[in-house]
């Protein structure tokens, strides 16, 4: 297998995972806005549901775009950290948001191997 094949495979995997995660976040945001807005009231965030959903949409789109992938990865990490805290304080399993957070970082590293480089 040549270097270009590995790069092409990595690129395709990165786009597929990014697309799937972006769709997941867009679906989640649409639920907050249209499908089941009452669910946000159960966790005492009903007044913030529009802002949370717009932040989720913006972060997911930044994650999808190659030039802003680093920023999107960091924003989605922050978002998922908040989701984990909400799950913990509500006595809900943190498994799903933790797995999604791990997938965000794996996808970020697949698309941008220098994700944590500081220069």
C-alpha positions in Angstrom: 0.0 0.0 0.0 1.5 3.4 -1.0 1.5 6.6 0.9 -1.1 8.1 -1.4 -3.5 5.2 -0.8 -3.2 5.6 3.0 -3.7 9.3 2.7 -6.8 8.8 0.4 -8.2 6.2 2.8 -7.6 8.5 5.8 -9.2 11.4 4.0 -12.3 9.3 3.1 -12.6 8.0 6.6 -12.3 11.5 8.0 -15.0 12.8 5.7 -17.3 9.9 6.4 -16.9 10.2 10.2 -17.2 14.0 10.1 -20.3 13.8 8.0 -22.0 11.3 10.3 -21.1 13.2 13.4 -22.3 16.5 11.8 -25.6 14.8 10.9 -25.9 13.5 14.5 -25.4 17.0 15.9 -27.8 18.6 13.4 -30.4 16.0 14.4 -29.8 16.6 18.0 -30.2 20.4 17.5 -33.4 19.9 15.5 -34.8 17.9 18.4 -34.1 20.8 20.8 -35.7 23.3 18.4 -38.6 21.4 16.8 -39.1 17.7 17.6 -39.0 17.5 21.4 -38.3 20.9 23.0 -40.0 19.8 26.3 -37.1 17.5 27.0 -34.9 20.6 27.7 -37.4 21.6 30.4 -36.8 18.3 32.2 -33.2 19.2 32.7 -34.0 22.8 33.6 -32.6 24.2 30.3 -35.8 25.2 28.5 -34.9 28.9 28.5 -31.6 28.1 26.8 -32.6 25.5 24.2 -32.4 27.9 21.2 -29.0 29.2 22.2 -27.8 25.6 22.9 -29.1 24.3 19.6 -27.6 27.2 17.6 -24.2 26.6 19.3 -24.5 22.9 18.5 -25.2 23.7 14.8 -22.4 26.2 14.5 -19.9 23.9 16.2 -20.9 21.0 14.0 -20.5 23.0 10.9 -17.1 24.3 12.0 -16.1 20.7 12.7 -17.1 19.7 9.1 -15.2 22.5 7.3 -11.5 21.5 6.9 -10.2 25.0 7.6 -12.1 25.3 10.9 -11.9 21.7 11.9 -9.6 22.4 14.9 -12.0 25.0 16.3 -15.0 22.8 15.7 -13.2 19.9 17.5 -12.6 22.1 20.5 -16.1 23.6 20.5 -17.7 20.1 20.2 -15.5 18.9 23.0 -16.7 21.7 25.3 -20.3 21.0 24.3 -19.9 17.3 25.1 -18.2 18.1 28.4 -21.3 20.1 29.3 -23.5 17.2 28.2 -21.5 14.9 30.4 -22.0 17.2 33.4 -25.7 17.5 32.7 -26.0 13.7 32.6 -23.9 13.3 35.8 -26.0 15.8 37.7 -29.2 14.2 36.4 -28.3 10.7 37.3 -28.2 9.7 33.6 -25.5 7.4 32.1 -22.6 9.3 30.6 -21.8 6.5 28.2 -23.4 8.1 25.1 -21.9 11.6 25.4 -18.5 10.1 26.3 -18.5 7.8 23.3 -19.5 10.7 21.0 -16.7 12.9 22.6 -14.2 10.1 21.9 -15.4 9.9 18.3 -15.1 13.6 17.8 -11.4 13.5 18.9 -10.6 10.4 16.8 -12.2 12.1 13.8 -10.3 15.3 14.5 -7.0 13.4 14.6 -7.8 11.4 11.5 -8.6 14.7 9.6 -5.8 16.7 11.2 -2.9 14.7 12.7 -1.4 17.9 14.1 -4.5 18.8 16.0 -2.7 19.5 19.3 0.4 21.1 17.9 0.7 24.5 19.6 2.4 26.6 16.9 
